[in-house]
Amino acid sequence: MEALLGFGESLVVLIVGLAARFVLALAVLALLVVPLLIVFQGVKSYRRVHDRVLGLGQAGRVPWATGLFYAAGHTWVKEMGEKTLRVGLDGLFQLLFPRMDSIQLVPVGSVVYRGQALAEIGYGARRATIAAPVDGRVLGFNPVLSRHPDLARRDSYRRGWLATIEPLNHEYSTYRTGQAAQAWLEQEDARLGRFMEHELGVAVADGGEFVRPPLTLLSADQWKELNRQFLGTDPPVDSE
């Protein structure tokens, strides 16, 4: 009997000791994790405030920015002076491409007309032609993109702008801007989802986000059709 009582006491001590260690481990884990969560939430809050100050926001899944004119081929235009425009890609490209690893631009000094090729962007063997949003003479290109082409996608409204152009007219001033641009990008986001479902025959979004970027899911012919419908261009033939 005494042996049984001794075993029971030892078992209780063991359980209490394990429970105490478990509680201590939880406390140590909390001391490590809680500050990280606070920092993480602080960074997220800072980014939201930072983006709001810079006029950045979301139109559905598509990032967008205020103070710009949006062309139908998913480029934007910003006035930089009386005779200078800055041009870049809009946020739809963040959905289309997982990354951009190449950008080729027409020569500086070229005169381009709205709808003509201004640049060619690529990921692996897949390419897309970027249509000029305005009639004008190309004054220069963003030199950073030669070293970091993916900036044109992931930071397209700021450091990743494409080119500066001297416009031949002011037709760009009639393009969508402000809330009209935001509403249009939301519609384009929804249209892209419908396009993907139609082409693949199944829903490709999970929780509101694409499981994989469209470029990696579509065949060459499907990718060509997407370019026609959303960018207004035929992409170059895939490289080998």
N, C-alpha and C positions, 0 to 999 in steps of 0.2 A: 504493500500500500504506500509505504514511504517512497519507494522507488517511483511509483506511478505519480505521486504528488510532485516529486522532484522533477520528473520528466515534464509534467504540466507546467511547472514554474519556469523551467528552462525554455519551453515552447513559447510561453507568454513573453518572456524576456526577449526571445529571438524575434517574435512578431513585432513587439514594441520597438525594438532596435531597428528592424527593417523599415517600419513605418516612419520612424524619426529620420532615418537616412533619406527615405523617399521625399518627405516634406522638405528636408534640407536641400536635396537636389532640385526640387521644384523652386525653392526660394532662390537658389543660385542661378538657375535657368532664367527665372523672372528678372533677376538683376542684370543678366546679360541681354535678354531679348527686349525687355520694355524700353530701355534707352534706344535700341536700334529701331524699334517701331516708332518711337517719338521722332527720331531723326528722319525716318522714311516718310512719315506723314508730314513733317515739316518741309521736306524737300518737295513733296507733291503739292503742298499748299503754296510754296514759293513759286513753283513752276506755273501753277494756275494763275497766280497774281501777276507773275512776270509776263506770261502770254497775254493776259487781259490788257496789261499796260501797253504791250506792243500791238494790240489789235488782232491777236490770233485767237481762233476758236474752232469749233467743229460744225460741219454741216452734214448731219448723219455721221457716217464714218470718215468723211473727207475733211481734212484740215483746210481751213481757209483763213484769209486775212482781210481786214478792212482797208479802205483807202486805195484799192486797186480796181482796174477794169479787167473783166474776164472775157476772153475770146472763146468762141465755140470749140476750138481745137484743144481746149484745156491748157491754155497759156494765159499769163496775166501781163498787164501793161501798167507801168507807173511813170508818171511825169517826173523827170529829174531836172528839168529846166525848160526854157522856152523852146528849144529845138532838140531835146534829148529825151528818149524814153528808155526805161529799163524793162527788160522782158524776162520772164521766167516760166517755169512749169507750175501748174496748180496742184493741189493736194491729191487729186485723183491718182497721180503716179505713185503715191505711197501705197495705194491699194493694188495697182497693176504689177509693180515690180518688187521683187524681194531685195534687189540691189541694182545699182547701175555701175558697171565696170568700164564703160567707154562712152565718150561723147565726141562726135565729130561735127564741126561747125563750118559753114560756108566761109570763104575768105573775107577778111576785113576789107571794107570798101565795096563789097557786093551790094547791088540794089536788088532787094527782094520785094515781092508783091504778096499781099495777103493770100494765104493758102499754099504758097510755094514753100519748098523745103528750106528751113532755117538751120536745122541740126538733125543729127541722127544719134540716137541713144541706144545702148545695147547692154544685154546681160547674157554672157555666154554667146551662143550662136544666134540668139533671138534679138531682133532689131525693131525699132520704131522710128518713123520719120516725124519730126516736129515741124508743124506748119507755122510760117511767119504770121503773127497776128495782125500786122499792119504793113502798109506799103512804106518802104523807106530804105535808107542806106545804112549798112552795118558799120557802126563806129568802132566797136571793140567787143571783146568777150571777157568773161570772168576768168582771170588767170588761175585762180585757185582750182578750177575744175580740171585742169590738166593733171593735177596731182591727186585730187580727191573728187572724182566724177560723181560719186554717190551723194555729194552735198546737193546736187541739183534735184534729188528726190527727197532726202530726209530733212533738208533745211531750205526748201525751195523758195520761201518767201523772204529770206534774209541772205545768208552767206552763199546760198546756192543759185543766185540769179544767173541767167544764161548770157545775155548780151545787152549792149546799148545800141539804140537805133535812132537815126535822125528821120522823123516821119515826113512823108510827102504830103500828108493831109491830116485832118483831125477826126477821121471816122471813128477812131478808137473811143472817143468821148461818148459815143452812143452805145457802147458795150455795157453789159450788166455790171453793177457795182452795188455796194452796200447790202441791204436786206434782199434785194432782187437777186444778187449774185449768190447769197447764202441759200436762198430758196431753190435756185437753179441747181446748185451743187448737190443739195439734198435729193432733188429729182434725178440727177445723173447717178448718184449713188444707188438709188432704188432701181434705176434702169439697168445699171451694171449687174445688179443681183439677178434681175429677170433674164438678162442676156446669158449669164452664166448657167442658170438653171435650164434655159431653153437649149443651149448648146450641149450641155453635158447630160441632160435628162434627169438630173437629181439636184436637190438643194445642196449648195456648196458652202453655206454659211453655218456657223455654229456659235450660238450666243450673240448673234449680231456681227460677227467677224468672219471673214473668209478663212477657211481652214488652211489654205495655201494661196499665194498670190495668183491671179488669173494667168499670168504669163507662164507659170509652171504647170498649169492644168490643161491648157488648150493645145490642140494640134496646130500645125503651121497654117492651115486654111482657116481654122477658127480664130487664130490670132490675127490673121489678115482681115477677117471680117470685123473683129473688134476695133482694129485701127481705123477701118473705114467709117464705122458707126460713131466712134467716140472722138477720134483725132482728126477725122476728115482726110486721111491720107492712106496710101498703100505703103506698108512697111517694105524695106528692102528684103531680098531673098535671104533666108537664114544662111549664115556662113557655115562652112564645113568644120 
